[in-house]
Amino acid sequence: MSPESVKRRCTCLLTSTIAFDDAHMDSSELYHAKQQFILGAYKSLVELALPDPNSADYNPILLYQARSHIALHDSKSALKLIPSGTENVAFKAVASLARYVDAQDDATKEASLEELRDLSVEIEGDDAEGTPREKASVRVIAGTAFAIAGEVEEALETLGHDTEDLEAVAVIVQIYLSINRPDMAKKEYERSKRWAEDDLLLQLIESTIGLVTGKDGYSNTVNFYTEQLGNPSLTSPHILTARGVTRILRNEIPEARSDLEESMQQQQNDAETLAAYVVASGLGSKKDEKDEHWTRLQKEHPTHPLVVDVAKKSELFDEATLKYVVPPLATAA
């Protein structure tokens, strides 16, 4: 997986909204929602019935659902979930993120980023309203938006260089991988192991780093994905795609194709899955099928890094051929 692809996945990953010091307080219902979100089971999560509005789980699960809608490229549904006139800082942040992702012009995007900057300042005051969980969510949501916008330093500053919020660490790791700094990503992961519990999100961070760096032949990464896919209560096309990509890197092409085909059945319009399938088909025996899916990728996702990269290389090739002068054929004296 290229650094560009890792960056694209920042929007989809948007890892879990849970402050480290609240983890032991989660109910089984909230834990299940959090697990689904961490592992990218967004469709299942948005279909969950919300708990009673008076329940302590109501706001956190609603926030997971709103962020899942954004990850599914359905920002309008996310905005519909947010209570009108809410003063909850986490809800305000996710609404700003939804507007940013859905914006069609630079002015609207910048306005949404400004809203997130204001919220990030607001939660730092001594008298700022909001629970630790909600404030942690603001930092992560704002940091995610800044990262997507290419404002790397602002994203890292917002997330906190010495944070002890595991979700923030997950986004920081994603940012470092997106700028081709796996050394910094590993350093952040090692730092977090000193204080974080060995939970699912920590394992996901380790597996993501392994996917990019190829540590131990990707063995830990593929084992983690396989373990999660064995969970009968989880349906996650994102984990299927991740395992498919890992299997391509391990030269397990038929197995990779199987994962990616299953993932495409579950999420037909996902750019990363389609791009990975194009690669797997090109490395296997399905050349005609590769051409068909490559045409689809170019048409439906023209800004995908793979499409952009191939187009640039094609231009360079055309330029080189124009400069090449074919020597005259040798003739007998």
C-alpha positions as CSV (number, residue, x, y, z in Angstrom):
1,M,0.0,0.0,0.0
2,S,1.5,3.3,-1.0
3,P,1.7,6.3,1.3
4,E,-0.8,8.1,-0.9
5,S,-3.3,5.2,-0.4
6,V,-2.7,5.3,3.4
7,K,-3.6,9.0,3.3
8,R,-6.8,8.4,1.3
9,R,-7.8,5.9,4.0
10,C,-7.6,8.6,6.7
11,T,-11.2,9.6,5.8
12,C,-12.5,6.0,6.1
13,L,-10.5,4.9,9.1
14,L,-11.4,7.8,11.4
15,T,-10.6,5.4,14.2
16,S,-12.6,5.1,17.4
17,T,-13.8,7.9,19.6
18,I,-12.9,6.7,23.0
19,A,-10.7,8.4,25.6
20,F,-8.2,6.0,27.2
21,D,-9.4,6.7,30.8
22,D,-13.0,5.9,29.9
23,A,-12.4,2.5,28.4
24,H,-13.3,0.5,31.5
25,M,-16.7,2.2,31.7
26,D,-18.0,1.0,28.3
27,S,-21.1,-1.1,28.3
28,S,-21.3,-4.2,26.1
29,E,-23.4,-2.3,23.6
30,L,-21.0,0.6,23.4
31,Y,-18.0,-1.8,23.2
32,H,-19.7,-3.6,20.2
33,A,-20.3,-0.3,18.4
34,K,-16.8,0.8,19.1
35,Q,-15.4,-2.5,17.8
36,Q,-17.4,-2.3,14.6
37,F,-16.2,1.3,14.0
38,I,-12.5,0.5,14.6
39,L,-12.7,-2.4,12.1
40,G,-14.6,-0.5,9.4
41,A,-17.9,-2.3,9.7
42,Y,-19.6,0.9,8.9
43,K,-22.7,-0.4,7.1
44,S,-23.6,-2.7,10.1
45,L,-23.0,0.2,12.5
46,V,-25.3,2.7,10.8
47,E,-28.1,0.1,10.8
48,L,-27.9,-0.4,14.6
49,A,-30.9,0.8,16.6
50,L,-29.9,3.7,18.8
51,P,-30.3,3.2,22.6
52,D,-32.7,5.3,24.7
53,P,-31.8,9.0,24.4
54,N,-31.5,9.1,28.2
55,S,-28.9,6.3,28.1
56,A,-25.2,7.2,28.7
57,D,-24.5,5.2,25.5
58,Y,-26.7,7.3,23.3
59,N,-24.3,10.2,22.4
60,P,-21.2,8.0,21.9
61,I,-23.1,5.5,19.6
62,L,-24.8,8.3,17.7
63,L,-21.4,9.9,17.1
64,Y,-20.0,6.5,15.8
65,Q,-23.0,6.3,13.5
66,A,-22.5,9.9,12.2
67,R,-18.8,9.2,11.5
68,S,-19.7,5.9,9.9
69,H,-22.0,7.7,7.4
70,I,-19.1,10.1,6.6
71,A,-16.8,7.1,6.0
72,L,-19.5,5.7,3.7
73,H,-19.4,9.0,1.7
74,D,-22.8,9.9,2.9
75,S,-22.2,13.2,4.8
76,K,-25.9,14.3,4.4
77,S,-27.1,11.3,6.5
78,A,-24.5,12.2,9.1
79,L,-25.7,15.7,9.3
80,K,-29.3,14.5,9.7
81,L,-28.3,12.5,12.8
82,I,-26.9,15.5,14.6
83,P,-29.4,17.1,16.9
84,S,-30.5,20.6,15.8
85,G,-29.0,23.4,17.8
86,T,-26.7,21.1,19.8
87,E,-24.1,22.5,22.1
88,N,-22.2,19.2,22.4
89,V,-18.7,19.9,21.1
90,A,-18.3,16.4,19.7
91,F,-21.5,16.7,17.7
92,K,-20.4,20.2,16.4
93,A,-17.0,18.8,15.4
94,V,-18.5,15.8,13.4
95,A,-21.0,18.2,11.7
96,S,-18.1,20.4,10.6
97,L,-16.2,17.3,9.3
98,A,-19.3,16.2,7.4
99,R,-19.6,19.7,5.8
100,Y,-15.9,19.7,5.0
101,V,-16.0,16.3,3.3
102,D,-19.1,17.1,1.4
103,A,-18.0,20.6,0.3
104,Q,-17.7,21.3,-3.4
105,D,-15.7,24.5,-3.2
106,D,-12.6,25.8,-1.4
107,A,-14.5,28.5,0.5
108,T,-16.9,26.0,2.1
109,K,-14.0,23.7,2.9
110,E,-12.0,26.4,4.6
111,A,-15.1,27.6,6.6
112,S,-15.5,24.1,7.9
113,L,-11.8,23.9,8.9
114,E,-12.2,27.2,10.7
115,E,-15.1,25.8,12.7
116,L,-12.9,22.9,13.8
117,R,-10.0,25.3,14.7
118,D,-12.4,27.3,16.9
119,L,-13.7,24.2,18.6
120,S,-10.1,22.9,19.2
121,V,-9.3,26.2,21.0
122,E,-12.6,26.2,22.8
123,I,-12.1,22.8,24.5
124,E,-8.7,23.9,25.9
125,G,-10.1,26.5,28.3
126,D,-10.4,25.7,32.1
127,D,-14.1,26.3,32.0
128,A,-14.7,24.6,28.7
129,E,-17.8,22.5,28.6
130,G,-17.7,18.8,27.6
131,T,-16.6,15.5,29.0
132,P,-13.0,14.2,28.5
133,R,-14.5,11.7,25.9
134,E,-16.1,14.6,24.0
135,K,-13.0,16.8,24.0
136,A,-10.9,13.8,22.8
137,S,-13.3,13.3,20.0
138,V,-13.0,17.0,18.9
139,R,-9.2,16.7,18.8
140,V,-9.3,13.5,16.7
141,I,-12.1,14.7,14.3
142,A,-10.3,18.1,13.8
143,G,-6.9,16.4,13.4
144,T,-8.4,14.0,10.8
145,A,-9.9,16.9,8.8
146,F,-6.6,18.8,8.9
147,A,-4.7,15.7,7.7
148,I,-7.1,15.2,4.8
149,A,-6.6,18.9,3.9
150,G,-2.8,18.4,3.8
151,E,-2.2,20.5,6.9
152,V,0.1,17.9,8.5
153,E,1.7,20.1,11.2
154,E,-1.6,21.5,12.3
155,A,-3.1,18.0,12.5
156,L,-0.2,16.7,14.6
157,E,-0.4,19.8,16.9
158,T,-4.1,19.4,17.4
159,L,-3.8,15.7,18.1
160,G,-1.1,16.3,20.7
161,H,2.5,15.1,20.4
162,D,2.5,13.5,23.8
163,T,-1.2,12.4,23.8
164,E,-2.3,9.4,25.8
165,D,-5.5,9.0,23.8
166,L,-5.1,5.9,21.8
167,E,-7.4,7.1,19.1
168,A,-5.3,10.2,18.6
169,V,-2.2,7.9,18.4
170,A,-3.9,5.9,15.6
171,V,-4.5,9.0,13.5
172,I,-1.0,10.2,14.2
173,V,0.4,6.9,12.9
174,Q,-1.8,7.2,9.8
175,I,-0.4,10.7,9.2
176,Y,3.2,9.6,9.5
177,L,2.6,6.7,7.2
178,S,1.0,9.0,4.7
179,I,4.1,11.2,4.5
180,N,6.4,8.1,4.2
181,R,7.7,8.3,7.8
182,P,7.2,4.8,9.1
183,D,10.1,5.4,11.5
184,M,8.0,8.0,13.3
185,A,4.9,5.9,13.1
186,K,6.8,3.0,14.8
187,K,8.2,5.4,17.4
188,E,4.6,6.6,18.2
189,Y,3.4,3.1,18.5
190,E,6.2,2.0,20.8
191,R,5.5,5.1,23.0
192,S,1.8,4.2,23.3
193,K,2.6,0.6,24.4
194,R,4.0,2.0,27.6
195,W,0.6,3.2,28.8
196,A,-2.1,1.8,26.6
197,E,-3.8,-1.5,27.3
198,D,-3.3,-4.3,24.7
199,D,-6.7,-3.7,23.1
200,L,-8.1,-4.0,19.6
201,L,-7.1,-0.5,18.5
202,L,-3.5,-1.0,19.6
203,Q,-3.4,-4.2,17.6
204,L,-4.8,-2.4,14.5
205,I,-2.1,0.3,14.8
206,E,0.6,-2.4,14.9
207,S,-1.0,-4.2,11.9
208,T,-1.3,-1.0,9.8
209,I,2.4,-0.3,10.4
210,G,3.2,-3.9,9.4
211,L,1.2,-3.5,6.2
212,V,3.2,-0.5,5.1
213,T,6.7,-1.7,6.3
214,G,6.4,-5.4,5.5
215,K,7.7,-6.5,8.9
216,D,8.2,-10.3,9.3
217,G,6.8,-10.9,5.8
218,Y,3.5,-9.3,6.8
219,S,2.8,-12.4,9.0
220,N,1.5,-10.4,12.0
221,T,-0.7,-8.2,9.8
222,V,-2.3,-11.0,7.8
223,N,-2.9,-13.0,11.1
224,F,-4.6,-10.0,12.7
225,Y,-6.9,-9.5,9.7
226,T,-7.7,-13.2,9.6
227,E,-8.5,-13.3,13.3
228,Q,-10.9,-10.4,13.0
229,L,-12.6,-11.9,9.9
230,G,-13.3,-15.0,11.9
231,N,-15.6,-13.0,14.3
232,P,-19.1,-14.2,13.4
233,S,-20.6,-10.9,14.6
234,L,-18.5,-8.7,12.3
235,T,-18.9,-8.0,8.6
236,S,-16.1,-5.6,7.5
237,P,-15.3,-5.2,3.8
238,H,-12.5,-2.9,4.8
239,I,-10.7,-5.7,6.7
240,L,-11.2,-7.9,3.7
241,T,-9.6,-5.4,1.4
242,A,-6.7,-4.9,3.9
243,R,-6.1,-8.7,3.9
244,G,-6.4,-8.8,0.2
245,V,-3.7,-6.1,-0.2
246,T,-1.5,-7.9,2.3
247,R,-1.9,-11.1,0.3
248,I,-0.9,-9.3,-2.9
249,L,2.3,-8.2,-1.1
250,R,2.9,-11.8,0.0
251,N,2.4,-13.0,-3.6
252,E,-0.7,-15.0,-2.6
253,I,-2.6,-13.8,-5.7
254,P,-5.6,-16.3,-5.9
255,E,-6.3,-15.7,-2.2
256,A,-6.0,-12.0,-2.6
257,R,-8.5,-12.0,-5.5
258,S,-10.9,-14.0,-3.4
259,D,-10.8,-11.5,-0.6
260,L,-11.2,-8.5,-2.9
261,E,-14.1,-10.1,-4.8
262,E,-15.9,-10.7,-1.6
263,S,-15.2,-7.1,-0.5
264,M,-16.5,-5.7,-3.7
265,Q,-19.7,-7.6,-3.3
266,Q,-20.2,-5.9,0.1
267,Q,-19.1,-2.4,-1.0
268,Q,-19.4,-2.1,-4.8
269,N,-18.1,1.5,-5.1
270,D,-15.0,1.4,-2.9
271,A,-12.0,2.9,-4.8
272,E,-9.3,1.1,-2.7
273,T,-10.9,-2.3,-3.2
274,L,-11.3,-1.8,-6.9
275,A,-7.7,-0.5,-7.3
276,A,-6.3,-3.5,-5.4
277,Y,-8.4,-5.8,-7.5
278,V,-6.9,-4.3,-10.7
279,V,-3.5,-5.0,-9.3
280,A,-4.3,-8.6,-8.3
281,S,-5.9,-9.3,-11.7
282,G,-2.8,-7.9,-13.5
283,L,-0.6,-10.2,-11.5
284,G,-2.7,-13.2,-12.2
285,S,-4.2,-14.7,-15.3
286,K,-7.2,-12.4,-15.6
287,K,-5.7,-9.8,-18.0
288,D,-9.0,-9.1,-19.8
289,E,-10.8,-8.7,-16.4
290,K,-8.0,-6.3,-15.3
291,D,-8.6,-4.1,-18.3
292,E,-12.3,-4.0,-17.6
293,H,-11.9,-3.0,-14.0
294,W,-9.0,-0.5,-14.8
295,T,-11.4,1.3,-17.2
296,R,-14.0,1.4,-14.4
297,L,-11.4,2.8,-11.9
298,Q,-10.4,5.5,-14.3
299,K,-14.0,6.5,-15.0
300,E,-15.4,6.3,-11.4
301,H,-12.3,7.4,-9.4
302,P,-10.2,9.6,-11.7
303,T,-8.3,11.2,-8.7
304,H,-7.2,7.9,-7.2
305,P,-3.4,7.8,-6.7
306,L,-3.1,4.7,-8.9
307,V,-4.9,6.4,-11.8
308,V,-3.0,9.6,-11.3
309,D,0.4,7.8,-11.1
310,V,-0.2,5.8,-14.2
311,A,-1.4,8.9,-16.2
312,K,1.8,10.7,-15.2
313,K,4.0,7.8,-16.3
314,S,2.1,7.5,-19.5
315,E,2.8,11.2,-20.2
316,L,6.5,10.7,-19.4
317,F,6.6,7.8,-21.8
318,D,4.9,9.8,-24.6
319,E,7.4,12.6,-24.1
320,A,10.3,10.2,-24.2
321,T,9.1,8.6,-27.5
322,L,8.8,12.0,-29.1
323,K,12.4,12.7,-28.3
324,Y,13.6,9.4,-29.6
325,V,14.9,9.4,-33.1
326,V,14.8,6.1,-35.0
327,P,18.2,5.5,-36.7
328,P,18.1,4.7,-40.4
329,L,18.2,1.1,-41.3
330,A,21.7,-0.2,-42.2
331,T,22.1,-1.0,-45.9
332,A,24.5,-3.3,-47.6
333,A,27.4,-1.5,-49.2
